Amino acid sequence: MIRSATRTLAALLVLTGAPAVHAQEAASPADVPGDLPFIGSVSAADPRAEAAGMAMLKRGGSATDAAIATMLALTVVEPQSSGIGGGGFLVRGAADGSVETVDGRETAPMGATPDWFLNADGSVPPFMDSVLSGLSVGVPGNIALAAEAHGRHGKLPWAVLFEPAIKLARDGFAINVRLAQSLTQSSDRAASSAGGRALFYDGQNRPLPAGTLVRNPDLARTFEAIAERGPEAFYRGPIAREIAETVASATPRPAPMTEADIAAYEAKLRDGVCGLYRGYRVCGMGPPSSGGVAVLQILGQLERFDLRALGLGNPVTWHLFLESQRLAYADRELYLADSDFVSVPVAGLIDRAYLAERSALISPDTTMAEALPGVPRGAQSALADGDEPEEHGTSHIAAVDAMGTMISYTSTIEGAFGSGLTANGFYLNNELTDFSRSPTVDGKPVANRVEPGKRPRSSMAPTVVFDPEGRPVLAIGAAGGSTIPVTTARAIIGAIDFDLSSRQALALPFTMAFGDSVLVEQGSWLERRVPALRALGHENISLREAPIKAGAIKREGAIWEAACDPRLEDVLLVPRATPLP
């Protein structure tokens, strides 16, 4: 019988602020009592949210139940990254090999037009002017996603899923180091509204220090209403009215978001995207996410290279990885958008013959002079590349239940604290700035332009993996905006090509190609390979902290090992309470 690697000390972890990665590392067979049945595992970016998910599994809930409870708890304890004011994508991989995906991406209001973000003279305003306004807010989708997923695969009553989050919001939670840092670094958003200031800042508009106990009664009441009356309580009535009024009051254009826009929102079942990598079946999210396609392209273009033989420490391995990224992102920028509005050649982009053709452009000895988009089957030639900004934020949840069902769920409000606007105790997203703010380039329409009711392109890449025998083996995803597909593909390569554990795969050094520029994680062992990478043609290399966080659960023989990114270890700590001056 498969045994759980997750410790049963979730309550202790919450009290001590122990890092989630420690709680989730695989136990040895001797650590797992032989009479303890497998109930499941959860990975999230905060141990208190993990505890919420594990509580559902202990009560006999499904992986779907656990993932939803975790998302709700993250709304409370990680307000800078995700929550019910935003949206997400969920991928479910069952033990029988079936895959389902749910699209809870935010939508543009019906009054939005392609010139939504433009000044009266047609110019594009400064980016933050767009973010810190109602123009950036899309209709939130996470509650609708949760309801759709729960209706299909939930085992526990709907209201039960809200209990941990309600308790955290009503009784209070201590600010950890990570949230304290975000409140300081992103105060332009976090403190831009009265609601945010009341929650997280003192009378002199100074951020509350790590260790401070914060209560959010407004959010507790919001959760109680949704728990009692279902998603209708969110999308119709007082909660929806406050969202619409908050957004409209900050929207410097006619036809802002309305209650009708909110009431009309629907989570959508989408076709997942699946492909093979070294005999493993890798499945992710299709459009409007670009993540699933990008991950499959990166992997597919690398399959002809024997990475295991090259070795993890070989700079050629990382050179090949960078070159494959360049090709995948060139396609992404041109073709990926909301497939309800734009014809996206998904099948052509992940076709093995096309990927082989693209792979032939990669040399182990040198870089491509320029990585251009290809022409996959079904491609439109009349599109232009837009001016989408670099994305940030987001949180990933992975859950596995007693049946071996995997849930990979990425939730986001886009930037840190989203738009900065608050309603009903939570921050509202700025997802609409994931659209290209320029609707045309050189007279050609941009696929990812704003349109009424459209969902902006996303980089989120929730992924599930089945081994060559068809058994569930890995649920994985990441945060970090445009870095997400790279982070996810990197960890999959670590797990498959190099037999790394989930924690080891997440801990691999990060490197990403931004066009002809390359970021290498500062302080990682890959930094020592920079001279060799330059010799291979990567001349424009910068050393920076890796802007990533990821989570995964991987089957390791008789157990499932859950881990979150080791880079979070220090910042998840909750120090002793610091008295306010």
N, C-alpha and C positions, 0 to 999 in steps of 0.2 A: 504493500500500500504506500502511496506517496504521502509523505509527511510534510507538515508545514515548517518552513524555516523561520517564520515570524515568532518572536517571543510573545509570551502572554502577559507581559508586564507593561502594557500600554499605559495604565494609570500611573505607574511609577515614572515612566518617561515624560508624561505630561507635567508631573510635579517637579521633576528635576531638570527639565529642558534638555535631556540627553539628545544628541543628534540622531535624526531618523536613520541615517545610514548604519549606525551601530545597532539600532533595533532590528534592522532588516537583514543583516549579514547572515549567510547560511550557517546553520548549526551543523555540527557533525552528527552522524547517526546516533552516537552515544548521548547527545544532548537532547534528543527527541524521544520522549517515553514511548515504548512500543505499543502501549494501549491508548495513546492519544490520537484520535482520528484527525485526519486532515480536514481543516475547515476553510483554508484559503489564506491568501496573503494580499497585502495592500502596500503600494508605494506611493508616496506623495511628498510634497515639498515642506511639510510641517508634521511633526509627530502627533500633534493634537488632531489633525485631519485624518492621519492614518488610524488613530485610535477610533475615530468615528466610523470609518469603514470597517475596521475589524469588529466593532461592536455589532454591526449588521451581520457579518459572517458568523459570529458566535451565537446569534439568535436564529441561525438557519437560513439567512438570506443568501441571495445570489450575488455573483460578481457585479451584476448591474446595480443591485441595491447598494452594495458597498461603494461603488464608484460614485453614485449619486450623493450618498451621505457624506463622502469625502469632499465632493465639490461644494456642497452646502457649508461644510465646516471651514473650507478654505475662504469662503466669502467673508467669514468673521476674522480669521487669524492671519490671512494673507491678502488683505484688501487691495494691495498695490498691484496684484498680478491677475486676479481672476474673480469669478463670482457670478451671482445672478444678474448683475447689471451688464453682463457681456454674453458671449456665446461660446460655442465649441463644436468639436467633432468627436463622435464616439464610434469606435470599431470593436465589434464583438466577434471573437473567434471561438466556436464551440468545439467540443472534443470530437465531434463527427466530421470536422473539417469545414463546416458551413461558416460563412462570413456575412455579417450584416453591418451596415454603416448608417449612422444617423447624422444629418446635417442640421446643426443648431446655430449656424452662422447668422450674425446680425444682418438686417436688411436696411436699405435706404428707404426713407419715407416716400410716399407716392408723389409728393410735391418736388422731389429732387430731380434735377435736370443735369445734363452733361456739364453745364457751366456752374454747377453748384458751388464750387470753391473759388471761382474767379471774381476779381474785382469788376466794377462797372465798366472799366476800360479794357477788359479782357485779360489783364495781367494776373499772374499767380501771386497771392500774398505770401508773406513769411509763414513758414510751416506752423509755428506755434500759434499764430493768429487763428488758423483753421482748427487746431487741436482744442484750444481753450474756448470753444464756442459750441453751441448746439448743432452746428453744421457737421461736427465730427461724430455725433452719436447715432448709432444704428439701433433699430428695434431689437432689444435683447432676446436671445434665443435659448439660453441655458435651461430655463424652467420648462419650456416646450419640449426641448430635447429630453430632459429628465422624464417628463410625463410619457412621451412616446416610448422611450426605452423601458420604463417601468411597466407600462401597459403590455408590452410584448414579453418581457422576461423578468419582471420583478416577482419576488416570492413573499416579501413582507408587506404589510399594509403601507400605503403611501405616507401616512402621517408619521409612522415610526422612523422613517428616513430623516425626518427633520429634528428628532429629539436631541441628538448631540449638538447640532448647530444652535438650536434654541437655548440650550443650557449654556453654551459658550458665550452667546451674545447677552443673555440675561445676567448670568452670574459673573461674567468677566473673564478676560484672558490677559496674560502678561505679555507686553511687547517684547519680542525677541530682538537680538542684535540686528538681524536682517531688516526687519520692519523699521527699526529706529534709524538705520542708515538711509532707507528709502524716504522716510519722512524728512530727513535733512537734505538729501540730494535732489529730491523731486518736490520740494515745497511749493514750487510754482503751480503744480497741479494739486497736490495733496491738501494744500491750505487755500485753494482758490475759492472755495465755497464755505458758507457758514457751517454746513453740516460737517465737513471735513475738519474745520478748525475746532469745532466743539468736541469732536471725538479725540483728536490726536495732538492738539496744541494747547499751551497754557494761555493765561490772560495777556501775555506779551507776545503771542504768536510764536513762541518757541516750541519746537517739537518735544513731546513727552519722551523721557529717556527710556532706554531698555530696562525692563523690570516693572514698569508702571502697569497697574491693573486697569484695563479699559472695559467698560460696560457699554453695550449698544442696544438699549431698550427698543429703539425704533426698528432695528433689524429683527429683534426677537419677535415683535408684534407682526412684522411682515411675514416672517417664517410661520408663525402661528396661523395667520390667515390662509396662507397657501396650503399648509398642512391640513387645515380643516376643510377648505372648499376646493382644493385642487388648483390646477393651473389657471382656471377661470378667475381666481382671486388676483392673479398677477396681471393678466391681460385685459381684464375688464374691471371697472369699478374704481375705488379710491386710489389703489396703488398705481394703476395705469394712468389715472388722471394726474397724479403728482409727477409721474415721469414725463408725460406730455407737456404739462405746464412748465416744468423745470427746463426742458429742452427748448420749448418755444420762446421762453423769456430770454434765452441766450443765443437765439438764432437771428442773425442780421439779414434775413431774406424773407420774402413772402413764402407762404405754404410750408411752414415748419412741420415737424413730427406732430401727429394728432393722435387722439385716443383711437380713432378708426384704424390708423396705421398699426397701432399696438394690438388691437383686437384681431386684426387680419393675419397676424403672424402664424406661420406653420413650420414645425420641424419637418424635415423631408428625409424619407428613406432614399438613399442613393446607392448606385452600383459601386461596390468597392473596386479597387484596382489591385490585381494580383500578378505576380511573376515569379519565376524560379531563379534562385541563386545557389549554385552548387548543389542542386537537388532539394534545397529547402524552399518551401512556398512562403513568399513574403506578401502580405496583404495590407493595404492602407486605404486612405481616403482619396476619393476622386474629387473633381471640381465641385464647388469653387475653391477647394484647397489645391495648391500646387504640390503639397508635400509628398503625397503618395506617388505621383508620377516622378518627381525629382529623385526620390529615394530609389525607385526601381531603375531609373536611368543610370544613376551613379553606379549601382551594383551591376547592372547588366553590361555596362561598358567596361567594367573591370574584370568580368568573369574569365576572359581569355588569358589573363595574367595569373601566374601561380604566386599569389601573395604569400602563402605559407612558406614556400621555398625561398622567396626573397627575404622574408623575416620582418618582424615588427620594427627592428632597429635600423633597417636599411632605408636610407633616404629615398631610394628609387620607389619603394612602396608608397611613401607619402607624396612623392612627385606624381605618380600615377593617380592617386586619389585626388589631388588638386586638379589635374587635367580633366578628369572625368567630371568633377564639379563644374568646371568652366563650360563644358558642353551642355550639361543638364540645365544650368541656369540661363544660358543663351536661349534655349528652347522655352524655358519657363517664362522669361520676360516677354516673349513674343506671343505665345499661344495660350497660356493658362488664364482662365477667368471663369465667371459663372456660366456654366453650360446651359442654363435656362435662357441665356441672352446671346451667347456667342457659341458658334460651332467649334468645340475644342477637340482636336484629333487625338483623343486619349489612346485609342487602340493603335494608331500609327506611331505615337510617341514611345510606347512600350513594346512595340513589335520587335521580336528577337532579331529579325533581319535588319531592321533599321538601327537597332542598338549595335549590331556587329559593324554596320557601315560607319556609325559614329565612332566606335571603338578604334577602327582602323586609322583614325586621325591622331590617336594617342601614340606617342613614341616613348619608350623607356629612357631614351638618351637625351631628349631635349623637349622644350616647350613648343606648343603651337604658336605661330606668329599672332594669330587672332582666332578666338573661339566664336564662331558665327552660328546662328541658329540653322538647323537642318530643314529639310522639306519632307516631313513624314507624310504617310498616306492620309488624305483627308484634310491637309493643311490649307488655310486661306492665305493667299499671297498678298492681300490688300491691307494687312494690319500693320500697325506701327508699335514700336516699343514705347511704353509710357514713362512717367517720371515719379513712380512710386517711391516714397521715402523708405529708409531702413526701418524695419519693424523692431519692436521691443516687447518686453513683458511676457505674460502667459504662464501657465502652470500645467504640469502633466500628472495624470493619475493612471496607475495601472492596478488591476485587481484580478485575482484568480480565485475561483470558488472550489468547493468540494468535488464538483463534477469535472474540473479541469477546464471550465469555460474561462476564456481570457477577455478582459475588457481593457482597451487602451483608449483613454479619454483625455483630450487636450482642451483646456478651458482658458479663456482670455478676456481681458478688457482692453487689450492692445498695449498702450504705453503704461508706464508706472502711474497708477491711480486714474487711468483712462483719460477722460476729458476734464477731470477735476470736479465735475458736477456731481452732486449727490442728491438722492431722492430715497425716501423710505428707509434710510439707514445704510445705503450702499452706494458705491461709486458707479457712475455710468461710463460706458465704454467710449473710446474714440476710434472705433473700427472703420468708420467711413473714410478716414485718412489713409486706409490701405488701398483705396481706389487711386488711380492716377488722377491728379487734380487737373491735368491738361487733357481734355477730351480727344484732341487730335495732335498729331505730330507730322509735320511736312505734308499736311493735307490728308493724311490717312487716319482713320479712326483707331483709337487705342482700345484693345479688347477689354481691358480692365478700367474703362471709364465709368463715371457715375451715371446711373439710369434709375428711374423710379422702380422700387421693389426689388432691385438687384442686390446681390450679395458680393462684397468685395473679395478679391483673391486673397488667399491666406497661405502662409508657409507651414501651417500646422501639419504634423505627420504622425498621428497615432497609428501604430503598426502592430500587427500580430504575425507571428512566424510559426510555421509547422515544420517538423523535421522530415527527412526523406521518407519516413514510414507514415507520415500523415498525422503525427501526434502533436498536440500543442506544446510549444517549447519556449516561446518568448513573447512577452507583451512589453512594448517599449515606445517611448516618445520623448519629447523635449520641449523646452521653452527657449526663447531667445530670438524671436522673429525670423528673419531670413536665414539665420544659422541653423534652424531646426532640422531641415532635411540632411544637412551635413552632419550634425551631431548624431542624428538617428542612424544614418548609413554607417558612420564611423563605428558606432557601438555594435551594429549588426555584423560588420566585418570582423571586429574583435571577437564576437561570440562564435561566429561560424568558422572563419579562417584560422583563428588562433586559440580556439577553445577557452576563451576567457570567461570568468564568472560575470554575473551582472555588474557587480561593483567594479571589477577590473576593467570591463568594457567601458563603463561610464567614466572611469578615471583616465582613459587614454588621453594623450595630449590632443589639443584642438588645433586644427589649421584649416583655413578656408580661403579660397580664391574669390576676390571681389574684382571680376574682370581680370586685368593684368596685375593687380595688387594682391598680395598674400599676407594674411595675418597668421602669425605663429604664437602660440600661447607662451607668454613670458613666464620664465621660471620652470617650465617643463623640460623634460630631457630632450624633447624635440628641438629646443633652442640650440642645442649643440650641433644639430644637423643643418643649421641655416647655411653655413658656407657650402655644403654639398648641394643644397637646394638651389643656391645662387649659381653654382657651376652647371646645374641642369637647365638654367635659363630663367629661373624665378628671381629676377633682379630687384623688384620692388617689394621687399619684405619688411613688415613692421612687427615689432614685438609688443603685444598688449595682453592684458588680462582677458581670459576667455569669457565672452559675454553669453554664457550658456548655463542651463541647468536642465537635468534630465532625470528620468526615472525608468525603472525596468523591473520585471520579474522574469527569471529564467529557471527552467527546470534543470536541476543538476542531479541526475540519477534518481534517488528516492525522495528528493525534497525540491521545493521551489524556493529559490533565493530572491528576496526582494531587496532593492537598494535604491536610494536616491543619490544624486550626484555628490561625490565626496567633497567637491568644492563648497558645499553648503554646511559642512560640519561645524565650523566655528560660528557662522552667523545665525544658526538655528538655536544657539544657546540662549537661555533666559537667565540673566544674572539676578542677584538679589535686588529687591526693590530699591530704587534710588529715590530718596525723599526730594520733593520739589522745593526749590528755594522759596 
